[in-house]
Amino acid sequence: MRRPQTPARLPLDPWVLALLATVGLAALLPARGPAASVAEAASTGAVVLLFFLYGARLSTREALDGLRHWRLHLTVLACTFVLFPLLGLAARGLVPTLLSPSLASGLLFMCLVPSTIQSSIAFTSIARGNVPAAICAGSFSSLAGIVLTPLLAAVLLGASAGGFSPDSLLRIALQLLLPFLLGQALRRWVGGFLVRNKRVLGYVDRGSILLVVYTAFGAGMVAGVWHQVSAARLGALMAVEAVLLAVMLLVSWYGAKRLGFGRADRIAIQFAGSKKSLAAGLPMAGVLFGAQASLAVLPLMLFHQMQLMVCAVLARRRAGDSEPRAGAELPAGHVVEVSSALQHPAPQGR
């Protein structure tokens, strides 16, 4: 007799504990004076290296092949940069009853951040969806976000994004876009190394996020911004984000069906269109918000873990709904380690 399957555990893992420990360290021992300058320079350097490795990893041929699914990618981009921001603007109506103005601004900024790459791929693979489409959709969203996120922040957040200026856009381009393009240019020499040493990108990924989190939350502690947040406000924020995630999961799934997409494509759209990237959002928040970045990224950090937990359960349910379909396999030369992505959720999805 077969034993009944036990429920899968939610992916609350050492990576999440590391994030919490970093926030605690920033609260107890924030960097001050010259040490703060060193920490900021180190986090900036780590982000530059991270996006260089992203560029070196992404196959230009795969990206060009993915353009054939332009309707799918436009749908994901619409979810990420149109529907999400509209819902973020609607959440401003919850001020001041549920959300403080600073948390509402952080929530809106989270809605402007691009989608993830690795976790979208991992969950699409688990659910037996169109993995190549998820690869390209996440990559295109990240590239578009380098330009669209700061521009949308300038229009929708205005003075709330106190650090925004044309110089801010230039800094984001230099920190994110330029390293990515340089990685693409050097992919011929670097890409093979990354394929053979996949852990390198994971270490740089997580290390850069921890540095940015420490720098942002430490600056917030020094500036004294944390007295603005109460436990009730945090609880309200989590409830609002849970509703937001549920709406995006439902709209991306049933909206894709109305648009005529098949099941495999709908899975890719749902997982790529409902997520927000911690790795892309944190460095942008540091440039746009300055000392207020710690409050600005708090909604993104909470949403990041929430989306991983919910989508892990949803992906397994989708996998049990039907047999594997065409398009669910990874293209040659681009293997995604799904179990590793769940046990150590990559923040870019990250």
Backbone hydrogen bonds in HBPLUS format (Angstrom, degrees):
<---DONOR---> <-ACCEPTOR-->    atom                        ^
c    i                          cat <-CA-CA->   ^        H-A-AA   ^      H-
h    n   atom  resd res      DA  || num        DHA   H-A  angle D-A-AA Bond
n    s   type  num  typ     dist DA aas  dist angle  dist       angle   num
A0012-LEU N   A0010-LEU O   2.76 MM   2  5.77 140.8  1.92 106.8  95.7     1
A0016-VAL N   A0013-ASP O   3.04 MM   3  5.58 123.5  2.37 114.2 126.3     2
A0017-LEU N   A0013-ASP O   3.21 MM   4  6.57 160.5  2.25 150.7 156.7     3
A0018-ALA N   A0014-PRO O   2.80 MM   4  6.01 144.9  1.93 143.8 153.5     4
A0019-LEU N   A0015-TRP O   3.02 MM   4  6.38 148.9  2.12 144.0 151.9     5
A0020-LEU N   A0016-VAL O   2.98 MM   4  6.35 162.1  2.02 153.4 157.5     6
A0021-ALA N   A0017-LEU O   2.82 MM   4  6.02 155.8  1.88 146.5 153.8     7
A0022-THR N   A0018-ALA O   2.90 MM   4  6.07 149.1  2.00 143.3 151.4     8
A0023-VAL N   A0019-LEU O   3.02 MM   4  6.36 155.7  2.08 149.5 155.6     9
A0024-GLY N   A0020-LEU O   2.93 MM   4  6.23 157.0  1.98 147.4 154.1    10
A0025-LEU N   A0021-ALA O   2.83 MM   4  6.09 152.9  1.90 146.2 153.7    11
A0026-ALA N   A0022-THR O   2.92 MM   4  6.15 156.6  1.98 147.4 153.7    12
A0027-ALA N   A0023-VAL O   2.95 MM   4  6.21 141.8  2.10 142.3 153.1    13
A0028-LEU N   A0024-GLY O   2.96 MM   4  6.22 153.1  2.04 148.2 155.0    14
A0029-LEU N   A0025-LEU O   2.67 MM   4  5.57 164.7  1.70 153.5 159.2    15
A0035-ALA N   A0032-ARG O   3.10 MM   3  5.43 126.8  2.40 147.2 137.0    16
A0036-ALA N   A0033-GLY O   3.07 MM   3  5.39 128.3  2.35 105.3 117.9    17
A0037-SER N   A0033-GLY O   3.35 MM   4  6.81 150.6  2.44 146.6 154.5    18
A0038-VAL N   A0034-PRO O   3.02 MM   4  6.35 154.3  2.09 149.1 156.1    19
A0039-ALA N   A0035-ALA O   2.90 MM   4  6.13 161.2  1.93 149.5 154.5    20
A0040-GLU N   A0036-ALA O   2.92 MM   4  6.09 158.3  1.97 147.1 152.9    21
A0041-ALA N   A0037-SER O   2.99 MM   4  6.15 157.9  2.04 144.5 150.5    22
A0042-ALA N   A0038-VAL O   2.89 MM   4  6.12 156.0  1.95 149.5 156.4    23
A0043-SER N   A0039-ALA O   2.96 MM   4  6.17 159.9  2.01 149.2 154.1    24
A0044-THR N   A0040-GLU O   2.99 MM   4  6.14 159.0  2.03 147.0 152.9    25
A0045-GLY N   A0041-ALA O   2.96 MM   4  6.13 161.1  1.99 147.1 152.3    26
A0046-ALA N   A0042-ALA O   2.95 MM   4  6.16 152.1  2.02 145.6 153.3    27
A0047-VAL N   A0043-SER O   3.01 MM   4  6.23 155.5  2.07 147.2 153.1    28
A0048-VAL N   A0044-THR O   2.99 MM   4  6.25 160.0  2.03 151.7 157.1    29
A0049-LEU N   A0045-GLY O   3.02 MM   4  6.24 161.0  2.06 146.6 151.5    30
A0050-LEU N   A0046-ALA O   2.88 MM   4  6.08 152.7  1.96 143.9 152.1    31
A0051-PHE N   A0047-VAL O   3.01 MM   4  6.29 164.9  2.04 157.0 158.1    32
A0052-PHE N   A0048-VAL O   3.03 MM   4  6.21 143.8  2.17 142.6 153.2    33
A0053-LEU N   A0049-LEU O   2.99 MM   4  6.27 155.1  2.05 149.3 155.1    34
A0054-TYR N   A0050-LEU O   2.95 MM   4  6.31 147.7  2.05 144.8 154.7    35
A0055-GLY N   A0051-PHE O   3.06 MM   4  6.20 160.9  2.10 140.7 144.9    36
A0056-ALA N   A0052-PHE O   2.98 MM   4  6.28 151.3  2.07 144.6 153.0    37
A0057-ARG N   A0053-LEU O   2.92 MM   4  6.02 136.1  2.12 141.4 152.5    38
A0057-ARG N   A0054-TYR O   3.18 MM   3  5.15 129.0  2.46  93.1 106.5    39
A0058-LEU N   A0054-TYR O   3.12 MM   4  6.33 155.3  2.18 154.2 158.6    40
A0063-ALA N   A0059-SER O   3.01 MM   4  6.33 157.2  2.06 150.6 157.2    41
A0064-LEU N   A0060-THR O   2.94 MM   4  6.21 157.8  1.99 150.4 155.9    42
A0065-ASP N   A0061-ARG O   2.86 MM   4  6.07 158.2  1.90 149.2 155.9    43
A0066-GLY N   A0062-GLU O   2.87 MM   4  6.03 144.8  2.00 142.7 152.3    44
A0067-LEU N   A0064-LEU O   3.14 MM   3  5.40 150.8  2.23 104.1 112.5    45
A0068-ARG N   A0065-ASP O   3.21 MM   3  6.02 166.8  2.23 119.2 123.0    46
A0069-HIS N   A0066-GLY O   3.02 MM   3  5.72 159.6  2.07 118.7 124.1    47
A0072-LEU N   A0069-HIS O   3.06 MM   3  5.46 119.3  2.44 107.6 121.6    48
A0073-HIS N   A0069-HIS O   3.12 MM   4  6.47 161.8  2.15 155.5 160.9    49
A0074-LEU N   A0070-TRP O   2.90 MM   4  6.03 157.7  1.95 149.5 155.3    50
A0075-THR N   A0071-ARG O   3.02 MM   4  6.18 148.2  2.13 140.6 149.1    51
A0076-VAL N   A0072-LEU O   3.03 MM   4  6.39 156.5  2.08 150.6 156.3    52
A0077-LEU N   A0073-HIS O   2.92 MM   4  6.13 163.1  1.94 149.4 154.3    53
A0078-ALA N   A0074-LEU O   2.85 MM   4  5.99 148.7  1.94 141.6 150.2    54
A0079-CYS N   A0075-THR O   3.00 MM   4  6.29 154.3  2.07 146.0 152.5    55
A0080-THR N   A0076-VAL O   2.93 MM   4  6.16 158.7  1.97 150.4 156.5    56
A0081-PHE N   A0077-LEU O   2.82 MM   4  5.79 171.7  1.83 154.5 156.7    57
A0082-VAL N   A0078-ALA O   2.95 MM   4  4.97 133.0  2.17 130.0 134.6    58
A0083-LEU N   A0078-ALA O   2.93 MM   5  6.35 160.9  1.96 157.6 164.0    59
A0084-PHE N   A0079-CYS O   3.06 MM   5  6.07 154.6  2.13 148.8 155.1    60
A0086-LEU N   A0082-VAL O   3.09 MM   4  6.26 154.4  2.16 145.4 152.8    61
A0087-LEU N   A0083-LEU O   2.99 MM   4  6.30 156.7  2.05 155.4 161.5    62
A0088-GLY N   A0084-PHE O   2.88 MM   4  6.18 151.9  1.96 151.7 160.9    63
A0089-LEU N   A0085-PRO O   2.85 MM   4  6.12 150.9  1.94 148.5 155.5    64
A0090-ALA N   A0086-LEU O   2.98 MM   4  6.24 152.2  2.06 141.7 149.6    65
A0091-ALA N   A0087-LEU O   3.00 MM   4  6.26 140.7  2.16 141.6 151.7    66
A0092-ARG N   A0089-LEU O   3.08 MM   3  5.45 152.8  2.16 106.5 114.8    67
A0093-GLY N   A0090-ALA O   3.09 MM   3  5.87 164.1  2.11 118.4 123.2    68
A0094-LEU N   A0091-ALA O   2.93 MM   3  5.52 165.3  1.95 117.1 121.7    69
A0095-VAL N   A0092-ARG O   3.18 MM   3  5.63 166.0  2.20 115.7 117.4    70
A0098-LEU N   A0094-LEU O   2.80 MM   4  5.38 168.4  1.81 163.8 167.4    71
A0099-LEU N   A0094-LEU O   3.21 MM   5  5.83 165.4  2.23 125.2 129.7    72
A0104-ALA N   A0100-SER O   2.92 MM   4  6.11 157.8  1.97 157.7 164.6    73
A0105-SER N   A0101-PRO O   2.98 MM   4  6.17 149.4  2.08 142.4 150.2    74
A0106-GLY N   A0102-SER O   2.98 MM   4  6.25 153.9  2.05 142.4 149.8    75
A0107-LEU N   A0103-LEU O   2.81 MM   4  6.05 151.0  1.89 145.8 153.9    76
A0108-LEU N   A0104-ALA O   2.94 MM   4  6.16 156.5  1.99 143.9 150.0    77
A0109-PHE N   A0105-SER O   2.86 MM   4  6.12 156.2  1.92 147.2 154.2    78
A0110-MET N   A0106-GLY O   2.93 MM   4  6.18 153.7  2.00 143.8 150.8    79
A0111-CYS N   A0107-LEU O   3.12 MM   4  6.45 144.6  2.25 141.1 150.2    80
A0111-CYS N   A0108-LEU O   3.07 MM   3  5.05 120.4  2.44  94.0 108.9    81
A0112-LEU N   A0109-PHE O   2.93 MM   3  5.13 149.4  2.03 105.1 115.1    82
A0113-VAL N   A0110-MET O   3.28 MM   3  5.39 159.1  2.32 104.9 111.0    83
A0277-SER N   A0114-PRO O   2.91 MM 163  5.89 152.9  1.99 166.6 161.1    84
A0117-ILE N   A0348-GLN O   3.06 MM 231  6.14 141.8  2.21 132.3 142.8    85
A0121-ILE N   A0117-ILE O   3.00 MM   4  6.24 156.1  2.06 153.1 160.1    86
A0122-ALA N   A0118-GLN O   2.86 MM   4  6.13 162.6  1.89 152.3 157.4    87
A0123-PHE N   A0119-SER O   2.92 MM   4  6.02 172.0  1.93 152.2 153.8    88
A0124-THR N   A0120-SER O   2.99 MM   4  5.99 154.4  2.06 141.2 148.9    89
A0125-SER N   A0121-ILE O   2.91 MM   4  6.08 153.5  1.98 148.8 155.9    90
A0126-ILE N   A0122-ALA O   2.99 MM   4  6.29 158.7  2.04 148.3 154.0    91
A0127-ALA N   A0123-PHE O   2.97 MM   4  6.12 159.0  2.01 146.9 152.3    92
A0129-GLY N   A0124-THR O   2.83 MM   5  5.04 167.4  1.84 156.4 156.2    93
A0128-ARG N   A0125-SER O   3.09 MM   3  5.02 157.6  2.15 101.7 108.4    94
A0130-ASN N   A0264-ALA O   2.99 MM 134  4.85 154.2  2.06 121.5 113.9    95
A0134-ALA N   A0130-ASN O   3.12 MM   4  6.44 148.2  2.22 144.2 153.7    96
A0131-VAL N   A0327-GLY O   3.09 MM 196  6.55 129.4  2.36 147.8 158.2    97
A0134-ALA N   A0131-VAL O   2.98 MM   3  4.94 115.4  2.42  96.7 113.1    98
A0135-ILE N   A0131-VAL O   2.92 MM   4  6.23 153.9  1.99 158.1 165.3    99
A0136-CYS N   A0132-PRO O   3.16 MM   4  6.45 166.4  2.18 149.9 151.7   100
A0137-ALA N   A0133-ALA O   2.80 MM   4  5.88 162.0  1.83 150.9 157.0   101
A0138-GLY N   A0134-ALA O   2.99 MM   4  5.96 168.0  2.01 145.5 148.8   102
A0139-SER N   A0135-ILE O   3.11 MM   4  6.23 156.1  2.17 142.0 149.2   103
A0140-PHE N   A0136-CYS O   2.79 MM   4  5.92 166.8  1.81 156.3 159.5   104
A0141-SER N   A0137-ALA O   2.98 MM   4  6.06 157.3  2.03 144.9 151.5   105
A0142-SER N   A0138-GLY O   3.03 MM   4  6.21 156.8  2.09 144.0 149.9   106
A0143-LEU N   A0139-SER O   3.03 MM   4  6.29 159.6  2.07 150.0 155.3   107
A0144-ALA N   A0140-PHE O   2.88 MM   4  6.07 165.4  1.90 152.3 156.6   108
A0145-GLY N   A0141-SER O   2.86 MM   4  5.95 149.8  1.95 145.1 153.8   109
A0146-ILE N   A0143-LEU O   3.28 MM   3  5.54 140.2  2.45 101.7 111.5   110
A0147-VAL N   A0144-ALA O   3.14 MM   3  5.73 142.1  2.29 112.0 120.6   111
A0148-LEU N   A0144-ALA O   2.79 MM   4  5.89 174.4  1.79 162.4 160.4   112
A0149-THR N   A0145-GLY O   3.00 MM   4  4.95 151.3  2.08 117.7 126.9   113
A0151-LEU N   A0147-VAL O   3.38 MM   4  6.48 156.8  2.44 145.4 152.0   114
A0152-LEU N   A0148-LEU O   2.77 MM   4  5.86 166.3  1.79 159.4 162.9   115
A0153-ALA N   A0149-THR O   2.91 MM   4  6.02 151.8  1.99 147.3 155.9   116
A0154-ALA N   A0150-PRO O   2.99 MM   4  6.16 147.5  2.10 139.0 146.6   117
A0155-VAL N   A0151-LEU O   3.12 MM   4  6.45 152.2  2.21 145.3 152.2   118
A0156-LEU N   A0152-LEU O   2.79 MM   4  5.83 174.3  1.79 158.7 160.8   119
A0157-LEU N   A0153-ALA O   2.90 MM   4  5.07 146.4  2.01 125.6 136.2   120
A0160-SER N   A0157-LEU O   2.98 MM   3  5.23 153.2  2.06 137.7 131.1   121
A0161-ALA N   A0158-GLY O   3.21 MM   3  5.89 141.2  2.37 115.4 122.6   122
A0164-PHE N   A0161-ALA O   2.89 MM   3  5.69 171.2  1.90 133.2 134.5   123
A0163-GLY N   A0288-LEU O   2.47 MM 125  4.29 132.4  1.69 162.2 154.2   124
A0168-SER N   A0165-SER O   2.81 MM   3  4.99 125.6  2.11 102.3 117.4   125
A0169-LEU N   A0165-SER O   3.20 MM   4  6.68 153.1  2.27 154.8 161.2   126
A0170-LEU N   A0166-PRO O   3.07 MM   4  6.37 154.4  2.14 144.3 151.3   127
A0171-ARG N   A0167-ASP O   2.89 MM   4  6.16 154.5  1.95 147.0 153.8   128
A0172-ILE N   A0168-SER O   2.93 MM   4  6.22 157.2  1.99 151.6 157.4   129
A0173-ALA N   A0169-LEU O   2.95 MM   4  6.19 157.7  2.00 146.2 152.5   130
A0174-LEU N   A0170-LEU O   2.90 MM   4  6.15 153.5  1.97 148.1 155.5   131
A0175-GLN N   A0171-ARG O   2.88 MM   4  6.05 149.7  1.97 146.0 154.3   132
A0176-LEU N   A0172-ILE O   2.84 MM   4  5.78 154.2  1.90 151.6 157.5   133
A0178-LEU N   A0173-ALA O   2.83 MM   5  6.06 167.5  1.85 174.7 173.2   134
A0180-PHE N   A0176-LEU O   3.20 MM   4  6.26 153.5  2.28 140.7 148.5   135
A0181-LEU N   A0177-LEU O   2.93 MM   4  6.21 163.8  1.96 159.6 163.3   136
A0182-LEU N   A0178-LEU O   2.91 MM   4  6.11 155.2  1.97 150.6 158.1   137
A0183-GLY N   A0179-PRO O   2.86 MM   4  6.08 151.1  1.94 145.7 153.3   138
A0184-GLN N   A0180-PHE O   2.96 MM   4  6.33 150.4  2.05 147.3 155.5   139
A0185-ALA N   A0181-LEU O   2.95 MM   4  6.24 154.2  2.01 145.7 152.6   140
A0186-LEU N   A0182-LEU O   3.00 MM   4  6.25 143.6  2.13 144.2 153.7   141
A0187-ARG N   A0184-GLN O   3.28 MM   3  5.02 164.0  2.31  99.4 103.4   142
A0189-TRP N   A0186-LEU O   3.01 MM   3  5.69 142.4  2.16 117.2 125.9   143
A0190-VAL N   A0186-LEU O   2.99 MM   4  6.11 152.5  2.07 151.4 159.7   144
A0191-GLY N   A0187-ARG O   2.69 MM   4  4.69 153.9  1.75 127.6 135.8   145
A0193-PHE N   A0190-VAL O   3.07 MM   3  5.45 121.3  2.43 107.5 121.5   146
A0194-LEU N   A0190-VAL O   3.22 MM   4  6.60 153.9  2.30 152.5 160.1   147
A0195-VAL N   A0191-GLY O   3.01 MM   4  6.31 151.1  2.09 152.1 160.3   148
A0196-ARG N   A0192-GLY O   3.09 MM   4  6.34 153.7  2.16 145.6 152.1   149
A0197-ASN N   A0193-PHE O   2.85 MM   4  5.96 132.4  2.08 140.3 154.4   150
A0200-VAL N   A0197-ASN O   3.13 MM   3  5.81 151.5  2.21 115.9 122.8   151
A0203-TYR N   A0199-ARG O   2.89 MM   4  6.17 160.1  1.93 158.7 162.6   152
A0204-VAL N   A0200-VAL O   3.02 MM   4  6.29 167.4  2.04 155.4 158.6   153
A0205-ASP N   A0201-LEU O   2.78 MM   4  5.80 156.2  1.83 146.3 154.2   154
A0206-ARG N   A0202-GLY O   2.97 MM   4  6.14 176.9  1.97 155.0 154.3   155
A0207-GLY N   A0203-TYR O   2.84 MM   4  5.79 157.3  1.89 145.6 153.4   156
A0208-SER N   A0204-VAL O   2.89 MM   4  5.85 159.6  1.93 145.7 150.5   157
A0209-ILE N   A0205-ASP O   3.18 MM   4  6.42 157.7  2.23 146.4 152.6   158
A0210-LEU N   A0206-ARG O   2.98 MM   4  6.20 164.0  2.01 152.9 156.9   159
A0211-LEU N   A0207-GLY O   3.05 MM   4  6.26 156.1  2.11 145.6 152.0   160
A0212-VAL N   A0208-SER O   2.97 MM   4  6.19 161.1  2.01 149.3 154.2   161
A0213-VAL N   A0209-ILE O   2.83 MM   4  6.03 161.2  1.87 154.3 159.9   162
A0214-TYR N   A0210-LEU O   2.94 MM   4  6.07 164.4  1.97 147.2 151.5   163
A0215-THR N   A0211-LEU O   2.96 MM   4  6.13 161.9  1.99 148.2 153.4   164
A0216-ALA N   A0212-VAL O   2.87 MM   4  5.99 168.3  1.88 152.5 155.9   165
A0217-PHE N   A0213-VAL O   2.91 MM   4  5.93 171.0  1.91 154.6 157.7   166
A0218-GLY N   A0214-TYR O   2.85 MM   4  5.68 148.5  1.95 137.9 147.7   167
A0219-ALA N   A0215-THR O   2.96 MM   4  6.05 156.9  2.02 142.6 148.6   168
A0220-GLY N   A0216-ALA O   3.06 MM   4  6.32 148.1  2.17 140.1 149.0   169
A0221-MET N   A0217-PHE O   2.98 MM   4  6.25 148.8  2.08 143.3 151.1   170
A0222-VAL N   A0218-GLY O   3.00 MM   4  6.30 163.1  2.02 153.3 157.1   171
A0223-ALA N   A0219-ALA O   2.95 MM   4  6.09 153.2  2.03 143.4 151.0   172
A0224-GLY N   A0220-GLY O   2.93 MM   4  5.99 114.5  2.37 133.1 148.7   173
A0225-VAL N   A0220-GLY O   3.05 MM   5  5.44 167.8  2.06 152.0 154.2   174
A0224-GLY N   A0221-MET O   3.12 MM   3  5.00 145.1  2.24  95.4 105.9   175
A0228-GLN N   A0225-VAL O   3.21 MM   3  5.98 166.5  2.23 119.7 123.5   176
A0229-VAL N   A0226-TRP O   3.28 MM   3  5.73 171.6  2.29 114.3 116.8   177
A0234-LEU N   A0230-SER O   3.03 MM   4  6.37 155.4  2.09 149.9 156.8   178
A0235-GLY N   A0231-ALA O   2.95 MM   4  6.21 158.8  1.99 149.8 155.3   179
A0236-ALA N   A0232-ALA O   2.95 MM   4  6.20 158.0  2.00 147.8 153.9   180
A0237-LEU N   A0233-ARG O   2.87 MM   4  6.08 153.9  1.94 146.2 153.7   181
A0238-MET N   A0234-LEU O   2.99 MM   4  6.27 160.5  2.03 151.5 155.6   182
A0239-ALA N   A0235-GLY O   3.07 MM   4  6.32 154.1  2.14 145.5 152.5   183
A0240-VAL N   A0236-ALA O   2.96 MM   4  6.21 160.1  2.00 151.3 156.4   184
A0241-GLU N   A0237-LEU O   2.93 MM   4  6.17 158.5  1.98 151.0 157.1   185
A0242-ALA N   A0238-MET O   2.94 MM   4  6.12 147.6  2.04 142.8 151.5   186
A0243-VAL N   A0239-ALA O   3.12 MM   4  6.42 157.3  2.17 148.1 153.1   187
A0244-LEU N   A0240-VAL O   2.93 MM   4  6.19 158.3  1.98 147.6 154.3   188
A0245-LEU N   A0241-GLU O   2.89 MM   4  6.07 161.8  1.93 150.9 154.4   189
A0246-ALA N   A0242-ALA O   3.02 MM   4  6.20 159.8  2.07 144.9 150.6   190
A0247-VAL N   A0243-VAL O   2.92 MM   4  6.15 159.4  1.96 152.9 158.2   191
A0248-MET N   A0244-LEU O   3.05 MM   4  6.28 162.3  2.08 149.6 154.0   192
A0249-LEU N   A0245-LEU O   2.94 MM   4  6.12 159.3  1.98 152.1 157.7   193
A0250-LEU N   A0246-ALA O   3.06 MM   4  6.21 159.3  2.10 147.4 152.7   194
A0251-VAL N   A0247-VAL O   2.86 MM   4  5.99 169.1  1.88 155.0 158.6   195
A0252-SER N   A0248-MET O   2.94 MM   4  5.82 163.7  1.96 143.6 149.0   196
A0253-TRP N   A0249-LEU O   3.22 MM   4  6.14 148.1  2.33 133.0 141.1   197
A0254-TYR N   A0250-LEU O   2.94 MM   4  6.04 171.8  1.95 159.6 160.0   198
A0255-GLY N   A0251-VAL O   2.70 MM   4  5.20 142.5  1.84 134.2 146.4   199
A0256-ALA N   A0252-SER O   3.30 MM   4  5.82 148.9  2.40 117.0 124.6   200
A0257-LYS N   A0253-TRP O   3.29 MM   4  6.52 144.0  2.43 132.5 141.9   201
A0258-ARG N   A0254-TYR O   3.04 MM   4  6.32 153.3  2.11 142.9 149.1   202
A0259-LEU N   A0255-GLY O   3.05 MM   4  6.31 138.3  2.23 140.4 151.9   203
A0261-PHE N   A0256-ALA O   3.13 MM   5  5.69 165.4  2.16 161.1 156.5   204
A0260-GLY N   A0257-LYS O   3.05 MM   3  5.22 159.8  2.09 105.9 111.9   205
A0266-ARG N   A0262-GLY O   2.88 MM   4  6.09 154.0  1.95 154.1 162.8   206
A0267-ILE N   A0263-ARG O   3.00 MM   4  6.26 151.1  2.08 151.8 158.3   207
A0268-ALA N   A0264-ALA O   3.32 MM   4  6.63 159.9  2.37 142.2 146.5   208
A0269-ILE N   A0265-ASP O   2.91 MM   4  6.17 160.2  1.95 152.6 158.3   209
A0270-GLN N   A0266-ARG O   2.84 MM   4  6.00 158.0  1.89 147.3 153.5   210
A0271-PHE N   A0267-ILE O   3.06 MM   4  6.28 168.7  2.08 156.5 158.1   211
A0272-ALA N   A0268-ALA O   2.94 MM   4  5.91 156.4  2.00 147.1 154.4   212
A0273-GLY N   A0269-ILE O   2.76 MM   4  5.38 145.1  1.88 137.9 147.6   213
A0281-GLY N   A0277-SER O   3.05 MM   4  6.00 153.4  2.13 136.6 144.8   214
A0282-LEU N   A0278-LEU O   3.07 MM   4  5.94 165.4  2.09 149.3 151.0   215
A0285-ALA N   A0281-GLY O   2.90 MM   4  6.05 156.2  1.95 153.6 160.4   216
A0286-GLY N   A0282-LEU O   3.05 MM   4  6.34 156.0  2.11 153.9 160.2   217
A0287-VAL N   A0283-PRO O   3.23 MM   4  6.51 146.9  2.34 141.1 148.6   218
A0288-LEU N   A0284-MET O   2.88 MM   4  6.10 164.6  1.90 155.6 160.1   219
A0289-PHE N   A0285-ALA O   2.82 MM   4  5.54 165.6  1.84 151.6 154.7   220
A0292-GLN N   A0289-PHE O   3.18 MM   3  5.25 152.0  2.26 132.6 125.8   221
A0293-ALA N   A0290-GLY O   3.06 MM   3  5.50 158.1  2.11 119.7 121.8   222
A0296-ALA N   A0292-GLN O   3.19 MM   4  6.41 154.9  2.26 146.2 153.7   223
A0297-VAL N   A0293-ALA O   2.91 MM   4  6.03 147.5  2.01 153.8 158.1   224
A0301-MET N   A0297-VAL O   2.92 MM   4  6.19 156.7  1.97 157.8 164.0   225
A0302-LEU N   A0298-LEU O   3.09 MM   4  6.33 163.9  2.12 157.5 161.0   226
A0303-PHE N   A0299-PRO O   2.93 MM   4  6.03 161.1  1.96 147.1 153.0   227
A0304-HIS N   A0300-LEU O   2.87 MM   4  5.93 147.5  1.97 143.1 152.0   228
A0305-GLN N   A0301-MET O   3.43 MM   4  6.74 161.4  2.47 147.6 148.5   229
A0306-MET N   A0302-LEU O   3.11 MM   4  6.30 160.7  2.15 147.6 153.7   230
A0307-GLN N   A0303-PHE O   2.85 MM   4  5.97 163.2  1.87 155.2 158.0   231
A0308-LEU N   A0304-HIS O   3.26 MM   4  6.47 152.2  2.34 142.0 149.2   232
A0309-MET N   A0305-GLN O   3.07 MM   4  6.29 164.3  2.10 153.3 156.7   233
A0310-VAL N   A0306-MET O   3.01 MM   4  6.17 174.2  2.02 157.5 159.2   234
A0311-CYS N   A0307-GLN O   2.96 MM   4  5.76 160.2  2.00 139.8 146.4   235
A0312-ALA N   A0308-LEU O   3.01 MM   4  5.92 143.1  2.15 138.0 146.8   236
A0314-LEU N   A0310-VAL O   2.96 MM   4  6.23 165.1  1.98 151.6 156.4   237
A0315-ALA N   A0311-CYS O   2.80 MM   4  5.75 159.5  1.84 143.1 148.3   238
A0316-ARG N   A0312-ALA O   3.38 MM   4  6.51 156.7  2.44 137.4 142.5   239
A0317-ARG N   A0313-VAL O   3.10 MM   4  6.42 150.4  2.19 146.4 155.0   240
A0318-ARG N   A0314-LEU O   2.87 MM   4  6.16 157.6  1.92 153.4 159.6   241
A0319-ALA N   A0315-ALA O   2.95 MM   4  6.16 151.2  2.03 144.0 152.0   242
A0320-GLY N   A0316-ARG O   3.19 MM   4  6.41 141.8  2.34 137.7 146.3   243
A0320-GLY N   A0317-ARG O   3.18 MM   3  5.19 126.0  2.49  94.7 107.9   244
A0321-ASP N   A0318-ARG O   3.12 MM   3  5.14 150.6  2.21 100.0 109.0   245
A0328-ALA N   A0325-ARG O   3.21 MM   3  5.89 149.4  2.31 138.5 139.3   246
A0334-HIS N   A0331-PRO O   3.12 MM   3  5.72 146.2  2.24 143.3 141.0   247
A0341-ALA N   A0337-GLU O   3.04 MM   4  6.30 149.9  2.13 146.5 155.6   248
A0341-ALA N   A0338-VAL O   3.03 MM   3  5.02 115.0  2.46  94.6 110.8   249
A0342-LEU N   A0338-VAL O   3.04 MM   4  6.37 145.2  2.17 152.1 161.1   250
A0343-GLN N   A0339-SER O   2.99 MM   4  6.18 161.1  2.02 149.2 154.7   251
A0344-HIS N   A0340-SER O   2.80 MM   4  5.73 148.6  1.90 145.3 153.6   252
A0349-GLY N   A0346-ALA O   3.08 MM   3  5.76 137.8  2.26 118.7 127.2   253
